[in-house]
Amino acid sequence: MESMNNLLILKAALGIFFLPTVVAAQTIPSDKAIDAEVGKILTQTHANGIAVAVVDHGKVGYVQAYGIRDAKGDPLTTSTVMYGASLTKTVFAYTVMQLVDQGKLKLDTPIKDDLDKPLPAYGPDPVFPDKYGPYKDLADDPRWERITPRMCLTHSTGFSNFWFIEPDQKLHIHFDPGTHFSYSGEGMILLQFAIEHGRKEQGLGLDLGDLTKANFDRLGMTRTSLTWRNGQDPNVADGWNDQGQPKPHDKRSKPRAAGSMNTTITDLSKFTAALVSGNGLSAAARAEITKPSLHIPTTHQFPLFQADLPVKEQRKDLYAGLGVIVFQGPQGAGFYKGGHDGQTANTMVCLEASQRCVLILSNDVRSEAGFAELVRFILGDTGVPYDWEYGDLAGKS
């Protein structure tokens, strides 16, 4: 009875976003057919390495890696450690919702209520001075007091992507928190700060690395971490930029909610299956992740702080969820998240009705130009908003 009630809660929360009729899911292509399609994508994009996993009905099925992991020509394998980039944000959102389940955080209670003193009164971290933003810069802007965990997870804090890309290298709030979407790793890091420095009597003061490790251990993700582990075996992917130049793996020393995860295609497929099926979360918490929390009315994800499109030109189904983007397509409700830097291209696309997902990790940014084609080949027409995600920048550093 409890599991049935949880299912009803999830369906009720998602129901506002489902259309009455959807196209039936296509048959997932055979392993051999996927292999051939990936080979075609690698040839078309001139990419050196790509790894692909498919989840069906919440279970991991196909997992494969192709190409090479470094300039020496060592093979990319399903156990090669790759950079997770901004897929870290989705892992973070899942972890946050576990704290919500435990009553340690409330999504819509301002973060100021989780702290012992005003945010601008906190100085730099004594071990990693650049781990968090310079919150002292907010002393003359009381709008920080309105910021909630939901705003951090929906990219609506008003912060730039990172404080250090501001012209004056100071932290600023560019719009009233909660009113607009503008991609912000800085917002994720603020929520990480609240979790790690929040009131201990509330159950906070927790290390994000420890929290995520508990999930990685539970899911059997033995080669995944938010920091580089000294002594890690050499099966690690370097990368290639859009000029085909090799770049070394970025060995990050501090856990960052915005994007410090190292993982493998085998490991992250397990997380993807847990996320789409709700494993590890209450039905209500799982539903919050993919609830359409904030409408996105812009042409593309970047540049930051774009003006809204005219209402008639806006994509009506495009919303920020928590650590993901949610959309409505021919097969019903879906969600996705990308990850990108100069030599990394990742994507995770999931469909709610069939609990199907495609996860792609690549150590060559050029492969990104083939993601839409590959996802469509495996899942059929999903409606995933890649035009909004990439514009004409797919595959570019």
N, C-alpha and C positions, 0 to 999 in steps of 0.2 A: 504493500500500500504506500509506503514511504517513497519507493522509487517511482511509482505512478504519479504521486503528488509532485515530485520533483520534475518529472517529464511535463506535467501540465503547466507548472510554473514557467519552465523554459519555453514551451510553445506559446504561452500567453504573452511572454515578454517579446518573443520574436514575431508574434502574429501580426502586429501592426505594420510589419515590413514585408510580409508575404503577399504576393498577388494571388487571386483566386485560382488561376491556372498557370502551370509552368510546363516547359518542354521536358519530356522524359530524358533522363541522363543517357548519354550514349554508352556503348560498350567500350570499356577501356582497351586500347590496342594491346596486342601481344608484346611480350618483352622484345622479341626480334624486331617488331615494327617500331617500337620506341628507340631501340638501338640505332636503327637506320635513320630515323628522323633526327636524332641527336647528331649523328655523323654529318647529316646534311647541314644542320645549323652550325656546327663547327667549321665546316668548309665555307659556308656563306659568310660567316663573321670573322674568319681567320683567327678564331680564339684557340688557345692552347689547352684549356682544361675546363671541364664542367662535370658536375655530379647531380644526379636526379633521383628523387624518391617519389613514389605514388602511394597515397593513403586511400583506402576504399572502405566505406562503412566503418570508419574509425580505426582501421587496422592497417599497419604498414604492410605493403606488398612489395612492389618493385623498388629496388635500391641498386644503383649502378654509378660508376665513375668512369670518365673517359679522358684520354689525353695525358698530359704531363703536369707535374706539380712544380717543377723548377727548370731553370735554364740548362741544367745538366741533362735533362731528359728523363729524370726519374718518373715513374708512372704515378698518376693521381689515382688513389684507391678509395674505397668506401670507408677506410679508417684513417685517411689523411686528415690532419688537423687543418682546418680552413678558418678564415676570418668571418665571423658571424655578422659584423657590421650592425646595421640598425635593426636586424631581426632580434637583437638584444632587447629592444624596446618592447617587443611582444612578450618575450620571456619575463621581462620586468612587470608588465601589466598583469600577467598571470600570477606572479608572486605577490603583487599588491592585493589582488583579489583574494588570495588566501588570508592575508592579514585582515581584510574586510570580513571574511567569513569568521575569523577568530575574534572579531570585535575590537581589534587594536587600531583600526582606521575606519573613518567614515568618508565615503566618496565626496560628499557635498558639505562637509564641515571644513571651514578654512584651516589651512595648515598652521596658522598662528595659534590655534587652540591645541595643537600637538606639541608645541615648544614651550620651554620654561622661560624663555626671554624673547624679546622682539628679534625678528630675523636679522635686521641690520646690526644688531649687537654682537653677532657671532663673527669671530675672526677666521683666518685661514686654518685649514687642517694642519696640525703640527707635523705630520709625517709627509703628506702630499699637499703642499700649499695650493696647488692648482686643481685639486680634486673637485671643489665646488666653486660656484660663482662668488664674486666679491659682493656679498650681500650688504655691506656697508654703503654701497652706492645707492641703495633704495631708501636711505634714511629720510629723504625729503619727498618721497612718493608713497603716500599711505595706501595706494591701491594694492600693494603687496599683501595687505591684510585680507583681501577678498579671495586670494588664490586658494583653490581647493585641489585635492588629489585628482578629481575628475578633469579639471582644467589642465593639469600637468599632463595627463594621459591623452587628452584630446587636442594637444598643441594649441591651447587657447589662453596661455598665461599672459601673452603680450611681449614675451621675451624674443629676442633674435634667436637664431639657431644656437649660437654660442656667444657669450659675452665678448670673447677675444676677437671676434670678427667685426665688432662695432668700430667705427672710425676712431673713437677716443678710448677704446678698450675698457669701457665701463659697462655695467649692467643697467639696462634701461627697460621700462615697460612702455611699449609703443601704442597700446590701445587698452581700453578697459577690459580687464580679465574676464574671460568667458563669453565675449561677444563675437570673436572672429577666430578662424583657423589660420595659423601661420606656423609652419613646421618649426619645432623647437626642441632640440636635445637639451637645452638649458632647463626647460620646464621639467623634463624627466629627472634631471640631476637635482633640482630643488626637492622633488618628492623623495628621492633617495636620501637627501640630507635630512628631511623630516623623519624618515624611518630610522636612520642611523643616529640621529641626535635628539629624537623626540623623547617625551616623558616616559621614564622607565616604569612609573606606577601605572601607566596606560598600556604597558607591554611593548613599548618601543625601545629605542636604543639598541637596535639590532643591526648586525653586519650584513649588507646585501650579499656579499660573497658567500657567507654561511647559509643564508636563506635559499639562494639559488642552488648551492651545492646539495642541500637536502633534497630538492626536487630532482636534480641530475642523478643523485644516488638512487632515489626511489624509482626512477624511470630507466635505470641501467645505462645512463649516459656517461660512460666511464672516461671519455676523452674530451669532456666539455668543462669549461671553466670561464669565469669572467676575468681571470688574469692569466698571464703566462706563467707556467709552472717550470721552474728551473729544473734541468735534468730531463725534460720531456724528450721522448725518442725523436729521431730525426725525420720521421714521416710527417713533414709539415709543408704546407703549400706556400711558396712564394707567389708573386702575381705578375701580371702584365698590364701596362696602361694602353691607351688607345693608339699609341704609336708603336706598339709591339715591344716596348722596352721592359725588361724584367725588373721587378722591385722586390726587396726582401720582405718577409713576413714581419708585421708590426707586433713586437713582443711587449704587450701592454702590462704595466706593473700594478695598476690599481683598478678595482672594479668600478665601472661606469655604466649606469643604467642606459645611457644613450647609445652605447655601442662598443663594448670591450670584449665581447664573447669570442672565444675560440671553440670550435666545435667540428664535428664530422657530419657527413651526410647520413651516416647510420644513426648517430646520436640524435641529430635534430629532427629526423623523421619520427623518432619516438615522442619527442615533445609535440610535434605537429599533430600526431594521432591523439595524444592526450588532450590537447587544446580543442580540437574539433569535436571530440567525444565528451568533453567535460570532465575527464578523469582528473581527480585531485581538487575539484571545486564543487561547491553546492550548485544546484541548478540555477538559483537566482544569481550567484556570482558569475557563472558562465554566461548567462544571458546578458549581464551588464557589459561584458567585453564586446559583444557584437550588437548591442543596442545602438540605434542611430542617435548618438548623443548631441552632435553638433553638425548642422548642415554646412557643406563646403560649396561656396558659390563662385570659386575662382576658375580661371582657364586651365591653369596647371599648378602643380605642387610648388614649383619654384619659378621665379624668384620669390623671396619673402615679401610679406606685406602688400600683396596685390589688391587692387580694387576689385569689387564684386562685378561679375558679369551682369548685364541686364537680366532681369528675372526670367524672361522668356528664353534666354540662352543658357540658363543654368541647368546642370544635370540634377534633376529633382531627387534622384535616389542616392546621391553621393554624400556620405556622412563620415565623420570621425567617430569610431568606436573607441575603446580603451586600448591603446597600443596597436590598433589596426585601423584600416579604412574599410567601411562596409558599403555594400552596393546591392542593387537588385538587377538581376540579369534574366536571360531566357530560362535558366534552370532554377530560378528562385533567388533567395537571399544568399549572399556570399560575403567573404571578407578576405583581405589580403594585406601583406606588408612587404616592402622591399628593403634592400640593404645595398649600399653603394659607397665606394670611394674610388680613388683614382685607378685602382687595379682590382677591385672587387665588384661583383654583380650577383646579388641574391634576390630571390623572390619566393614567397609562399602564398598560394591561392587556394582557398577552401570554399566548398559549397555546403550549405547547411543541410539541405534535404537529404542528400546522399552521403553526407559526411565524407566527401571525397576531397583530396588535396593534391596539389603538385608542389613539391619543394625543389628549388634549384639553387645550388651553390656553385659559384664559378670564381676561379682565381685569375680570370682574364675579363676585364670590363667590357671588351668588345662583344662578348657572348650575349650581353643584355639586349642587343638589337634583335636577337632571335627569340626572346622569351615569349612574346605574345603568340608567335606562330607555334612554338613548342607546347605551351599551355593549351592552346586551342586544339592541337592535334590529340592531346591526351584526354582532356576533359570535354571537348566540344566547345560550343559558344557559351561562355560564362558571363560576358558583360563586364569583366574586370576592367577597371578604368585606366588602362596603360597609357592612353593618350594624355590623360590628366597627370599621371605619374611622371612620364618622361618628356612629353612634348616631342621635340626633335633632338633630344639629348641622349636617347638610349644608345648605350655602347660608347659613350664619350667620357673621358676623364674630367 
